[in-house]
Amino acid sequence: MHDAIELEARGVPTAVIVTSEFVREAKVQREALGMAGVVPVVIAHPLSSLTDEEIAARAAAALPQVIAVWQGKLADAG
């Protein structure tokens, strides 16, 4: 989250990808760091037990959300 906020502050569109277990922590971090507008892209948890192919599938599924964040078209779900 820190890197994403630093990049966003420099005008570089950034997408933070978090698993569903870390949504709250991501939101707390962005608020604490003064970038409440950083919208996390949320994917299913966990990742550590997945195969490379399963992780690639999750990344592919998240890509439309990442692009929407880059374009400023993804609103925060709360």
Rosetta constraint file for C-alpha pairs under 8 A:
AtomPair CA 1 CA 5 HARMONIC 6.16 0.50
AtomPair CA 1 CA 16 HARMONIC 6.57 0.50
AtomPair CA 1 CA 26 HARMONIC 6.88 0.50
AtomPair CA 1 CA 29 HARMONIC 7.02 0.50
AtomPair CA 1 CA 30 HARMONIC 7.04 0.50
AtomPair CA 2 CA 6 HARMONIC 6.23 0.50
AtomPair CA 2 CA 33 HARMONIC 7.84 0.50
AtomPair CA 3 CA 7 HARMONIC 6.17 0.50
AtomPair CA 4 CA 8 HARMONIC 6.02 0.50
AtomPair CA 4 CA 14 HARMONIC 5.77 0.50
AtomPair CA 4 CA 15 HARMONIC 7.05 0.50
AtomPair CA 4 CA 16 HARMONIC 6.54 0.50
AtomPair CA 5 CA 9 HARMONIC 6.02 0.50
AtomPair CA 5 CA 30 HARMONIC 7.56 0.50
AtomPair CA 5 CA 33 HARMONIC 7.71 0.50
AtomPair CA 5 CA 35 HARMONIC 6.62 0.50
AtomPair CA 5 CA 38 HARMONIC 7.37 0.50
AtomPair CA 6 CA 10 HARMONIC 6.47 0.50
AtomPair CA 7 CA 11 HARMONIC 6.45 0.50
AtomPair CA 7 CA 12 HARMONIC 5.16 0.50
AtomPair CA 7 CA 13 HARMONIC 7.20 0.50
AtomPair CA 7 CA 14 HARMONIC 6.74 0.50
AtomPair CA 8 CA 12 HARMONIC 5.00 0.50
AtomPair CA 8 CA 13 HARMONIC 5.76 0.50
AtomPair CA 8 CA 14 HARMONIC 6.18 0.50
AtomPair CA 13 CA 69 HARMONIC 7.76 0.50
AtomPair CA 13 CA 70 HARMONIC 5.05 0.50
AtomPair CA 13 CA 71 HARMONIC 7.73 0.50
AtomPair CA 14 CA 69 HARMONIC 7.41 0.50
AtomPair CA 14 CA 70 HARMONIC 6.09 0.50
AtomPair CA 15 CA 38 HARMONIC 7.91 0.50
AtomPair CA 15 CA 39 HARMONIC 7.40 0.50
AtomPair CA 15 CA 40 HARMONIC 6.58 0.50
AtomPair CA 15 CA 41 HARMONIC 6.78 0.50
AtomPair CA 15 CA 66 HARMONIC 5.74 0.50
AtomPair CA 15 CA 69 HARMONIC 6.11 0.50
AtomPair CA 15 CA 70 HARMONIC 6.60 0.50
AtomPair CA 16 CA 38 HARMONIC 7.94 0.50
AtomPair CA 16 CA 39 HARMONIC 7.33 0.50
AtomPair CA 16 CA 40 HARMONIC 5.01 0.50
AtomPair CA 16 CA 41 HARMONIC 5.98 0.50
AtomPair CA 17 CA 40 HARMONIC 5.76 0.50
AtomPair CA 17 CA 41 HARMONIC 4.69 0.50
AtomPair CA 17 CA 42 HARMONIC 5.88 0.50
AtomPair CA 17 CA 43 HARMONIC 7.14 0.50
AtomPair CA 18 CA 22 HARMONIC 6.03 0.50
AtomPair CA 18 CA 23 HARMONIC 6.52 0.50
AtomPair CA 18 CA 26 HARMONIC 7.57 0.50
AtomPair CA 18 CA 40 HARMONIC 6.59 0.50
AtomPair CA 18 CA 41 HARMONIC 6.22 0.50
AtomPair CA 18 CA 42 HARMONIC 5.12 0.50
AtomPair CA 18 CA 43 HARMONIC 6.23 0.50
AtomPair CA 19 CA 23 HARMONIC 6.87 0.50
AtomPair CA 19 CA 42 HARMONIC 5.41 0.50
AtomPair CA 19 CA 43 HARMONIC 4.75 0.50
AtomPair CA 19 CA 44 HARMONIC 5.33 0.50
AtomPair CA 19 CA 45 HARMONIC 4.94 0.50
AtomPair CA 19 CA 46 HARMONIC 6.86 0.50
AtomPair CA 19 CA 47 HARMONIC 7.91 0.50
AtomPair CA 20 CA 42 HARMONIC 5.82 0.50
AtomPair CA 20 CA 43 HARMONIC 5.95 0.50
AtomPair CA 20 CA 44 HARMONIC 5.44 0.50
AtomPair CA 20 CA 45 HARMONIC 5.51 0.50
AtomPair CA 21 CA 45 HARMONIC 6.28 0.50
AtomPair CA 22 CA 26 HARMONIC 6.18 0.50
AtomPair CA 23 CA 27 HARMONIC 6.29 0.50
AtomPair CA 23 CA 40 HARMONIC 7.51 0.50
AtomPair CA 23 CA 42 HARMONIC 7.17 0.50
AtomPair CA 24 CA 28 HARMONIC 6.19 0.50
AtomPair CA 25 CA 29 HARMONIC 6.09 0.50
AtomPair CA 26 CA 30 HARMONIC 6.22 0.50
AtomPair CA 26 CA 40 HARMONIC 7.23 0.50
AtomPair CA 27 CA 31 HARMONIC 6.19 0.50
AtomPair CA 27 CA 36 HARMONIC 7.44 0.50
AtomPair CA 27 CA 40 HARMONIC 7.98 0.50
AtomPair CA 28 CA 32 HARMONIC 6.10 0.50
AtomPair CA 29 CA 33 HARMONIC 6.04 0.50
AtomPair CA 30 CA 34 HARMONIC 6.14 0.50
AtomPair CA 30 CA 35 HARMONIC 5.07 0.50
AtomPair CA 30 CA 36 HARMONIC 5.31 0.50
AtomPair CA 30 CA 37 HARMONIC 7.88 0.50
AtomPair CA 30 CA 38 HARMONIC 6.71 0.50
AtomPair CA 31 CA 35 HARMONIC 5.81 0.50
AtomPair CA 31 CA 36 HARMONIC 4.89 0.50
AtomPair CA 37 CA 76 HARMONIC 7.96 0.50
AtomPair CA 39 CA 69 HARMONIC 6.92 0.50
AtomPair CA 39 CA 74 HARMONIC 7.24 0.50
AtomPair CA 39 CA 75 HARMONIC 6.87 0.50
AtomPair CA 39 CA 76 HARMONIC 5.47 0.50
AtomPair CA 40 CA 76 HARMONIC 7.62 0.50
AtomPair CA 41 CA 62 HARMONIC 7.24 0.50
AtomPair CA 41 CA 65 HARMONIC 6.34 0.50
AtomPair CA 41 CA 66 HARMONIC 6.51 0.50
AtomPair CA 41 CA 69 HARMONIC 7.86 0.50
AtomPair CA 42 CA 62 HARMONIC 7.84 0.50
AtomPair CA 43 CA 58 HARMONIC 7.05 0.50
AtomPair CA 43 CA 62 HARMONIC 6.89 0.50
AtomPair CA 44 CA 58 HARMONIC 7.95 0.50
AtomPair CA 46 CA 50 HARMONIC 7.67 0.50
AtomPair CA 47 CA 55 HARMONIC 6.87 0.50
AtomPair CA 50 CA 54 HARMONIC 5.74 0.50
AtomPair CA 50 CA 55 HARMONIC 6.25 0.50
AtomPair CA 51 CA 55 HARMONIC 6.30 0.50
AtomPair CA 52 CA 56 HARMONIC 6.12 0.50
AtomPair CA 53 CA 57 HARMONIC 6.22 0.50
AtomPair CA 54 CA 58 HARMONIC 6.35 0.50
AtomPair CA 55 CA 59 HARMONIC 6.20 0.50
AtomPair CA 56 CA 60 HARMONIC 6.13 0.50
AtomPair CA 57 CA 61 HARMONIC 6.13 0.50
AtomPair CA 58 CA 62 HARMONIC 6.16 0.50
AtomPair CA 59 CA 63 HARMONIC 6.22 0.50
AtomPair CA 62 CA 66 HARMONIC 6.29 0.50
AtomPair CA 63 CA 67 HARMONIC 6.17 0.50
AtomPair CA 64 CA 68 HARMONIC 6.18 0.50
AtomPair CA 65 CA 69 HARMONIC 6.19 0.50
AtomPair CA 65 CA 74 HARMONIC 6.99 0.50
AtomPair CA 66 CA 70 HARMONIC 6.28 0.50
AtomPair CA 67 CA 71 HARMONIC 6.20 0.50
AtomPair CA 68 CA 72 HARMONIC 6.05 0.50
AtomPair CA 68 CA 73 HARMONIC 4.86 0.50
AtomPair CA 68 CA 74 HARMONIC 5.23 0.50
AtomPair CA 69 CA 73 HARMONIC 5.83 0.50
AtomPair CA 69 CA 74 HARMONIC 5.11 0.50
